[in-house]
Amino acid sequence: MRLVGLFAGRIARLARRAATAPLRLFAGMTFHPAERLLIAPQDIRTGDPTTANDIYAGYFAFGGKIVNAHGRSPFEIEPGSPAWARALAGFGWLRHLRAADTARARDHARALVDDFLTHMGKPTPDPAWEPRVVARRTLAWLSQSPLILDGADRAFYRRFMKGLGRSQIALEHEVKAGLSGEPRLLAAITLAELGLCAQAATKLQKKATRLLAEELDRQILPDGGHVSRNPQVLIDLLLDLLPLRQAYAARNIAAPPQLLNAIDRIMPMLRLFRHGDGALALFNGMGVTAPEMLATVLAYDDARVQAITNAPYSGYQRLEMQGSLLIVDAGPPPPQDFSEQAHAGCLAFEFSSEAQHLVINCGAPDIHREAARQAARMTAAHSTVVVDDTSSCRFAFHSSLGRWLGHRILSGPDRVTVERSTVSSAARLRLSHNGYQPRFGLIHERDLTLSNDGRTLEGQDRLRPSSPSKPLENYPYCLRFHIHPSVRLKPSSEPRGILFELPNRTQWVFEAPGRDIRIAESVFFASPDGPRRCEQIVISSETGQSPEINWTLRRLDKTTP
């Protein structure tokens, strides 16, 4: 029934798109774009003038591909990949030309925009006309309009404004046709910003403001998380919402309360994911943390709010004691329209001590590493229990449904319980999820206890029957702990233990009494230099023999010489 509903929803959206779209959206259309821009929103993303030099030389490096245009327009050559084509047509790279701050940069920016306007195709399967790309291009053109229009003649100015008008029509069409998920919020942000920046766009501004308020209510949860549960989305949203807030103020127009409230709620939620070194925890699509972007958005946090520790709507928990930090995924997968990047990592955790990461998840690789991205979403890529090498969620790409439903999660845990408590000189989380109930009849329960001095993390993982009346059937399972690549593992002198040697020369020891512990290879996807080899601790067992594993990670007093 769930699949029937999914297919019915997709067919309805395709039908709405067909019903609202002429054969060619712009063919024979006469429209009157605004004649000029009133303000230019600030682009708070950082630019790199050295990248501008590469663009001058005809080298365009996007999506893991470098293409040499050889003196031709990049918009008329064969794209390096779909991701490369999207990044080129999104024009986010204009900020690098802005960072160069030279007359040549301004001339080059205008020439490249003119090339796009010349070669701009129709809204077909061309990646340049995907809703997300159209929105990114429009935001980039608005924020970089002083760079693009400096020294422009009247004819180019009119062509530029007409290009913005066509983008407006394309986005409004997509919204009307049932655009959903994160792209719908991005379209609302874009249309609201365009309505504020363009002359005589009052009607658009009011309509887009209403749409923006509706989507923020729908997508920003009461605790400040995004419905996708992806920490990276919070950074991306702030990079767009903060300039939009400034644009409302610059036009002396009241911003919708939903916008102001969303920014205020997102800030402490973003801090929940931060480890001691500033990197964000690797859950549900989070990859490499861009420190300059994170520092930029947090600089706008005037109140310097503390990280929240209990985020029940977003499904995350945080325990912090004396520099030791535990962050846990304690929520079900997001709604299917927002699950394209979500992971099957329910009850997985990350653990760090001050600026040193110990236990991690594998993280999400770059978007152009498709096979790796699929592997990184499996439960086995997370620090939690895996039953019979099976993920706790079902993904569309593992079946013939992927062609229709993309990379969505089809099913997963729908009941996740969380109980926070304080026991003798420690803080405890008691958690459970039912992701393995449909296939194995099992419930995974996990207790995590962090001592007040931050020196000991105790854990207990159990698999019990989903019904007390049902016997516990025998299934193989393993408990995995992925270890940060900066940590060296070696057998401990203490029985059945693994010694952690950290870069700051502190030592921790992992123990699981009565268990055979092995060290296996793993991969860390969230490195700026690309995937890195790392290691994982694996404890294997069977539910019929021993459905419970107790383990401890504790800091030693001694350090390596």
C-alpha positions, 0 to 999 in steps of 0.5 A: 500500500505504501508503494501504491501511494508513492507511485500515485503521488509521483503520477499525480505530480507528473500529470500536474506538470504536464497540465500546467506546462506548454510544449515549450515554456517560453515559446511565443511567450511575451512577458515584461520583466522588471527594468532594474534591480533595487538592491543586491543581497549579500553573498556570505559564502567566501570566494577564492581569487585563485579560482578566478585565475583558473576561470580566466585560463579557461579551466572550470573545476566542478563536481570532481571534473576539470574541463578546459574550454580551450578558448570556447564558451563553457556553455557550448562544450560537452559537459564533464558530467551532470554534476559539472553541468549543474555547477556551471549553470548554477553560477555559484563560482561568480563569487570567486570572480568577485573575490578577485575584485579587478576590472578583468574579473568584472568583464569576465563575469559579464561575458560568461553571463552573456554566453549563458544568455546566448546559449540558454536552452528551453526548460527541458531535461537540460540540467540548467533548468532543473529547479535547484539549478535555476534557483541557485543561478538566480540567487547568484545573479542577484547577489553578484549583480554589482559585479555583472552589471558594472560597466554594462550597456543598456542592451545587456542590462535588459537581456540580464533582467529578461533572463531573471524573468525567465527564471522566475517563470520557470520556478513559479511553474515548478512550484505550481506543478507540485515541486516538493522537498528541499527544492521547494523551500529553495524556490520559495527563498529565491522568489522572495529574494527576487521580489525584494530586489526587482523593481515593481515586483510587489505582487511577486514579493507578497506571494513568495513571502507567503510561500516562504512562510508555509515552507519554513513552517513545514520544513523547520522543526520546532527544535531547529532541525530540518525535516531531512535530518541532514546537518549540512542542510542547516548550513546551506539554509543559513547561507541563504536565509541570513542574506534574505533577512538582510534584504527584507531589512534593506527594503524596510519590509517586515520579514515573515516571523517564520523566517526570523524564528527559523534562523533563531532555532537553527543556530543552537541546533547546528551547535548540537552537531559540533565536535570540539574541533568544529567539525559536524557529526556525520549523520544523514548526508553530512560529509566534509565540514567547510570550516569557513562556511560554518564560521560565517554562519555562526558569526551571525549568532549574536546571542552565542547560544549554547548547543541544545542537548535534546532534539526530540523532533529532529531525532538527535541527542547530545551528552557532554562531560568534561570535554568528552562528547557523545552525539547520537542519531535517535530518530526515524528516517525523514519523510520520503520526499526528504530522504534522498540523502538520509542514512540507515544509521538509527542509534549510531553515535559519534564520540570525541574527546576535546578536539580528538575524534574517536568513534565516528560514522563513515560520512557522505562522499562527494556527490559525484561518487555515486556508488560510494554514496550508496554504500555510505548510507548502509547501516554497516557504515555506521557505529551501531548494530547490523543484523545479518548484513542488512540495513535498518532501512530499505532504499529504492535504489536497491530495487527496480523502483529506483528508476521511479523513486530515485534514492529515497528510503522506502521504509525504516524504523517508525518507532524510536524511543529515547529516555534521558536520565542521570544515574550515579555520577553519570548521564545515561541514554536508553534508546531503541528502534524497530527497524529490524522488526519487519524482517527479523522480528527484532528490536534493537535496544542501546544504553549509553552512559557517560561518566561525569568526568568524561573518562568512561563511556559504557554501552550495552546493545541488546536484540530482543523479540518484538513480541514477548510471546515470540521466541528469539530466533537465531540471526547473525549480527555484529556491532561496529565502531568506525574509528577516525583515521587519526587514531591508531588501534592496537591490541591492548595488554589488558585481556580482550581490549583494543588500545586507542592512541590519539594524535595528542598522545592520550590513550583510550582502551576499548573492552568487551568482556567475554567477546572476541574483538577484531579490527577490520578495515573501514573508510572515512568519506568526510576528508577534504582530500577524498576518501581515506582508509581507517579502521573499525572495531567489530564484534560478531555474535548470534541472537540465539547464543548471546543477544546482548553485548556490553562494552566500555571505552575509557581513558587511561591515565598514561600517555605514549612517550 
